[in-house]
């Protein structure tokens, strides 16, 4: 018996709620890894050309097509790596320790880690000059985490009001998993989210995304319906967004992302695109595949999709072949079991 198989069997023996918690984290990891080779391809003609040999199975594409950075197939983007740092802290400390979470960010994504800021800075300078010659080889650190490190040096612990991406939610996901159902959950989510961004739209969408994942973990019968009603007064704009998503279920997903929600990493588009994929798909694989083919920042949307559907189906419902193709799935699974 392989070590991965042994870990899966250990997870299968847990309570149903803990299986959903494990499924949530592993689902986010494998969905992100499945999308990574085609991350940030905004030119759909380029994306379609790259997928021409097998357009129905874009997951774990054998070669990296991302114009920004190149990694071996099976590795995760920064979206999941940030979540993994928080998982590590929760596992090691056995409790929520904000200072330790910040320390873990530095250990896993800061100087001396696989995140080479020099290569990224050189790429961005060439891009500004119109002289880009190809993607960097290695990890790509996101703007929210760069600002976090700058703030830490300055003695601050909050993100930047100009950061519009979904990184705050991604960082907070393990906190949602561990403390789902606890009255103090959203205070913790808010604190972790603000390490990356204080932009009100990014923060509000992180909170609502966390409520959605929490509802899936708690196995609510009508997750989107119940969350929509629960946020109506506090987050009226997001309530309208959820209504809008339901109104365009008949719009093909690639079209919905391209012409309605947008392909970039920003909210509300990333949030809405992920939910549209979940609500219009037959299952986990279908939702991630259509998200990959919609282009742009598919990793951030896939992360959220994997978290939602992983929590819905639990670890037993995830595709084992995808788990096997995710480079660090065994570490994620082991840490998730120890963390909860």
C-alpha positions as CSV (number, residue, x, y, z in Angstrom):
1,X,0.0,0.0,0.0
2,X,1.4,3.4,-1.0
3,X,1.7,6.2,1.6
4,X,-0.9,8.2,-0.3
5,X,-3.4,5.3,-0.3
6,X,-2.8,4.8,3.4
7,X,-3.5,8.5,4.1
8,X,-6.7,8.4,2.0
9,X,-7.9,5.4,3.9
10,X,-7.2,7.3,7.1
11,X,-9.2,10.2,5.9
12,X,-12.1,7.9,4.7
13,X,-12.4,6.6,8.3
14,X,-13.1,10.1,9.7
15,X,-16.5,11.5,10.5
16,X,-18.5,12.9,7.6
17,X,-17.9,16.5,8.6
18,X,-14.2,16.0,8.8
19,X,-14.2,14.2,5.5
20,X,-15.8,17.4,4.0
21,X,-13.2,19.5,5.7
22,X,-10.4,17.4,4.2
23,X,-12.2,17.4,0.9
24,X,-12.3,21.2,1.0
25,X,-8.6,21.6,1.3
26,X,-7.5,18.8,-1.0
27,X,-10.1,19.9,-3.5
28,X,-8.7,23.5,-3.6
29,X,-5.2,22.0,-3.9
30,X,-5.9,19.7,-6.8
31,X,-8.2,22.2,-8.7
32,X,-5.4,24.8,-8.5
33,X,-2.7,22.4,-9.6
34,X,-4.9,21.1,-12.5
35,X,-5.2,24.7,-13.7
36,X,-1.7,25.9,-13.1
37,X,0.0,25.1,-16.5
38,X,-2.6,27.3,-18.2
39,X,-2.6,30.1,-15.6
40,X,-3.0,33.7,-16.8
41,X,-3.5,33.0,-20.5
42,X,-5.8,35.8,-21.5
43,X,-5.6,35.3,-25.2
44,X,-8.2,32.6,-25.8
45,X,-7.0,31.9,-29.3
46,X,-3.6,31.1,-27.8
47,X,-5.3,28.9,-25.2
48,X,-7.4,27.1,-27.7
49,X,-4.3,26.5,-29.9
50,X,-2.4,25.0,-26.9
51,X,-5.3,22.7,-26.1
52,X,-6.0,21.6,-29.7
53,X,-4.7,18.1,-29.2
54,X,-7.1,17.4,-26.3
55,X,-9.6,20.2,-25.7
56,X,-11.9,18.2,-23.5
57,X,-9.2,17.4,-20.9
58,X,-7.2,20.6,-20.2
59,X,-6.4,19.6,-16.6
60,X,-2.7,19.0,-15.7
61,X,-1.6,20.1,-19.2
62,X,1.8,18.5,-19.8
63,X,3.6,21.7,-20.7
64,X,3.4,25.2,-19.1
65,X,1.7,27.7,-21.3
66,X,1.5,30.6,-18.7
67,X,3.2,33.7,-20.2
68,X,4.3,34.8,-16.7
69,X,5.9,31.8,-15.0
70,X,6.7,28.1,-15.7
71,X,6.5,25.2,-13.3
72,X,6.5,21.4,-13.7
73,X,2.9,20.1,-14.2
74,X,1.4,19.1,-10.8
75,X,2.8,22.0,-8.8
76,X,0.6,24.6,-7.2
77,X,0.3,28.3,-7.8
78,X,0.8,31.0,-5.1
79,X,-2.9,30.9,-4.4
80,X,-2.7,27.5,-2.8
81,X,0.9,28.0,-1.4
82,X,-0.5,30.8,0.7
83,X,-3.2,28.6,2.1
84,X,-0.7,25.9,2.8
85,X,1.3,28.3,5.0
86,X,-1.8,28.9,7.1
87,X,-2.5,25.2,7.2
88,X,1.0,24.6,8.5
89,X,0.6,27.2,11.3
90,X,-2.8,25.8,12.4
91,X,-1.4,22.2,12.3
92,X,1.7,23.1,14.3
93,X,0.1,25.4,16.9
94,X,-3.2,23.4,17.2
95,X,-5.0,26.8,17.5
96,X,-5.4,30.1,15.8
97,X,-2.2,32.1,16.3
98,X,-2.1,35.2,14.0
99,X,1.5,36.0,14.8
100,X,2.6,32.5,13.8
101,X,0.6,32.6,10.6
102,X,2.5,35.8,9.6
103,X,5.7,34.0,10.5
104,X,4.8,31.1,8.4
105,X,4.1,33.4,5.4
106,X,7.7,34.6,5.7
107,X,9.1,31.1,6.0
108,X,7.3,29.6,3.1
109,X,7.0,32.6,0.7
110,X,9.6,35.1,1.8
111,X,13.3,35.4,1.3
112,X,15.1,32.1,1.0
113,X,11.9,30.3,-0.2
114,X,11.2,29.1,-3.7
115,X,9.7,32.5,-4.5
116,X,12.5,34.4,-6.3
117,X,11.6,38.1,-6.3
118,X,14.7,39.1,-8.3
119,X,13.5,37.0,-11.3
120,X,10.0,38.4,-10.9
121,X,11.2,42.0,-10.7
122,X,13.4,41.6,-13.8
123,X,10.4,40.1,-15.7
124,X,8.2,43.0,-14.8
125,X,10.8,45.6,-15.8
126,X,11.2,43.9,-19.2
127,X,7.4,43.8,-19.5
128,X,7.1,47.6,-18.8
129,X,9.7,48.1,-21.5
130,X,8.0,45.9,-24.0
131,X,10.9,43.4,-24.0
132,X,9.5,40.3,-22.4
133,X,11.2,37.2,-23.8
134,X,9.4,34.5,-22.0
135,X,8.1,33.4,-18.6
136,X,10.3,33.1,-15.5
137,X,11.2,29.6,-14.4
138,X,9.8,29.1,-10.9
139,X,7.2,30.4,-8.5
140,X,5.4,33.8,-9.0
141,X,4.7,35.8,-5.8
142,X,1.5,37.7,-5.8
143,X,1.2,41.4,-5.2
144,X,-0.8,41.1,-2.0
145,X,2.0,39.0,-0.4
146,X,4.6,41.4,-1.6
147,X,2.7,44.2,0.1
148,X,2.4,42.1,3.2
149,X,6.1,41.7,3.5
150,X,6.7,45.4,2.9
151,X,4.2,46.2,5.7
152,X,5.8,43.7,8.1
153,X,9.2,45.5,7.6
154,X,7.4,48.7,8.4
155,X,5.9,47.3,11.5
156,X,2.3,47.0,10.1
157,X,0.2,43.9,9.7
158,X,-2.4,44.9,7.2
159,X,-2.6,44.7,3.4
160,X,-2.9,47.4,0.8
161,X,-6.1,49.2,-0.2
162,X,-5.2,48.9,-3.9
163,X,-4.9,45.1,-3.9
164,X,-8.0,43.8,-5.7
165,X,-7.3,40.1,-5.9
166,X,-8.7,37.1,-4.1
167,X,-5.5,36.2,-2.1
168,X,-7.1,37.1,1.2
169,X,-9.8,34.5,0.9
170,X,-7.2,31.9,-0.2
171,X,-5.1,32.6,2.8
172,X,-8.2,32.3,5.1
173,X,-9.5,29.0,3.7
174,X,-7.8,26.7,6.2
175,X,-9.2,28.9,9.0
176,X,-12.7,28.4,7.6
177,X,-12.1,24.7,7.5
178,X,-10.8,24.4,11.0
179,X,-13.3,26.7,12.7
180,X,-16.5,26.2,10.6
181,X,-19.5,26.6,12.8
182,X,-17.6,28.6,15.5
183,X,-19.1,32.0,16.4
184,X,-15.7,33.7,16.1
185,X,-14.8,32.4,12.7
186,X,-15.5,35.6,10.7
187,X,-13.3,37.7,13.0
188,X,-10.4,35.3,12.2
189,X,-11.2,35.3,8.5
190,X,-11.2,39.1,8.5
191,X,-7.8,39.3,10.2
192,X,-6.1,36.9,7.8
193,X,-7.8,38.4,4.8
194,X,-6.5,41.9,5.7
195,X,-2.9,40.7,5.6
196,X,-3.3,40.8,1.8
197,X,-5.8,43.6,1.1
198,X,-7.9,46.2,2.9
199,X,-9.8,47.0,-0.3
200,X,-13.5,46.8,0.8
201,X,-14.6,44.8,-2.2
202,X,-11.9,42.2,-1.7
203,X,-12.6,42.0,2.0
204,X,-16.4,41.7,1.6
205,X,-16.1,38.9,-1.0
206,X,-13.6,37.0,1.1
207,X,-16.1,37.0,4.0
208,X,-19.0,35.9,1.8
209,X,-16.9,33.2,0.0
210,X,-15.9,32.0,3.5
211,X,-19.6,31.8,4.5
212,X,-20.3,29.8,1.3
213,X,-17.5,27.3,2.0
214,X,-18.6,27.1,5.7
215,X,-22.2,26.2,4.6
216,X,-20.9,23.4,2.3
217,X,-18.8,22.0,5.2
218,X,-21.9,22.1,7.4
219,X,-23.8,20.2,4.7
220,X,-26.6,22.8,4.3
221,X,-29.3,21.7,1.9
222,X,-29.4,24.9,-0.2
223,X,-26.0,26.6,0.3
224,X,-26.3,29.5,-2.1
225,X,-29.9,30.2,-1.2
226,X,-29.3,30.2,2.5
227,X,-26.1,32.3,2.2
228,X,-27.8,34.7,-0.2
229,X,-30.6,35.4,2.3
230,X,-28.2,35.6,5.3
231,X,-26.1,38.3,3.6
232,X,-28.9,40.4,2.1
233,X,-28.7,43.2,4.7
234,X,-25.0,43.3,5.4
235,X,-23.8,42.7,1.8
236,X,-26.6,43.9,-0.5
237,X,-24.3,44.3,-3.6
238,X,-23.1,40.7,-3.3
239,X,-26.7,39.6,-2.8
240,X,-27.4,41.2,-6.2
241,X,-24.3,39.5,-7.7
242,X,-25.6,36.1,-6.6
243,X,-29.0,36.9,-8.1
244,X,-27.3,37.9,-11.4
245,X,-25.3,34.7,-11.5
246,X,-28.5,32.7,-11.3
247,X,-30.1,34.8,-14.1
248,X,-27.4,33.8,-16.6
249,X,-27.1,30.0,-16.0
250,X,-28.0,29.5,-19.7
251,X,-25.0,31.6,-20.9
252,X,-22.1,29.3,-21.7
253,X,-19.4,29.6,-19.1
254,X,-16.5,30.7,-21.3
255,X,-18.8,33.5,-22.6
256,X,-20.0,34.4,-19.1
257,X,-16.5,34.8,-17.9
258,X,-15.3,36.7,-20.9
259,X,-18.2,39.1,-21.4
260,X,-19.9,39.4,-18.0
261,X,-17.6,38.5,-15.0
262,X,-14.1,39.1,-16.5
263,X,-11.0,36.9,-16.7
264,X,-8.7,38.8,-14.3
265,X,-8.0,37.9,-10.6
266,X,-10.1,40.7,-9.3
267,X,-13.3,40.6,-7.3
268,X,-16.3,40.5,-7.9
269,X,-15.5,38.8,-11.2
270,X,-13.4,36.0,-9.9
271,X,-15.9,35.2,-7.1
272,X,-18.8,35.3,-9.6
273,X,-17.1,33.2,-12.3
274,X,-16.3,30.4,-9.8
275,X,-19.9,30.3,-8.5
276,X,-21.3,30.2,-12.1
277,X,-19.0,27.3,-12.9
278,X,-20.2,25.4,-9.8
279,X,-23.9,26.1,-10.5
280,X,-23.8,25.1,-14.2
281,X,-21.6,22.0,-14.0
282,X,-22.3,18.3,-13.5
283,X,-19.5,17.9,-10.9
284,X,-16.0,18.6,-9.8
285,X,-14.1,17.8,-13.0
286,X,-16.6,19.5,-15.2
287,X,-16.5,22.8,-13.2
288,X,-12.7,22.9,-13.2
289,X,-12.3,22.0,-16.9
290,X,-14.7,24.8,-18.0
291,X,-12.9,27.2,-15.7
292,X,-9.5,26.3,-17.2
293,X,-10.8,26.8,-20.7
294,X,-12.3,30.2,-19.8
295,X,-8.7,31.5,-19.4
296,X,-7.3,34.4,-17.5
297,X,-6.8,33.8,-13.7
298,X,-8.3,30.4,-13.8
299,X,-6.2,29.3,-10.7
300,X,-8.0,31.7,-8.4
301,X,-11.4,30.6,-9.6
302,X,-10.5,26.9,-9.6
303,X,-9.2,27.3,-6.0
304,X,-12.6,28.5,-4.9
305,X,-14.4,25.9,-7.0
306,X,-12.2,23.1,-5.5
307,X,-12.9,24.3,-2.0
308,X,-16.7,24.5,-2.5
309,X,-17.1,21.2,-4.3
310,X,-14.5,19.4,-2.2
311,X,-16.5,20.4,0.9
312,X,-19.7,19.3,-0.9
313,X,-18.5,15.8,-1.9
314,X,-15.9,15.2,0.8
315,X,-12.5,13.5,0.3
316,X,-14.2,10.3,-1.0
317,X,-15.8,12.2,-3.8
318,X,-12.7,13.8,-5.3
319,X,-11.0,12.2,-8.4
320,X,-8.2,10.1,-7.1
321,X,-6.3,10.4,-10.4
322,X,-6.2,14.2,-9.9
323,X,-4.9,13.8,-6.3
324,X,-2.2,11.5,-7.7
325,X,-1.2,14.0,-10.3
326,X,-0.9,16.9,-7.7
327,X,2.8,17.0,-6.7
328,X,2.3,17.8,-3.0
329,X,-1.1,16.2,-2.5
330,X,0.3,13.8,0.0
331,X,1.7,16.6,2.2
332,X,-1.6,18.5,1.9
333,X,-3.6,15.5,2.9
334,X,-1.3,14.6,5.8
335,X,-1.4,18.2,7.1
336,X,-5.1,18.5,6.6
337,X,-5.8,15.4,8.7
338,X,-3.5,16.7,11.5
339,X,-4.9,20.3,11.3
340,X,-8.6,19.5,11.8
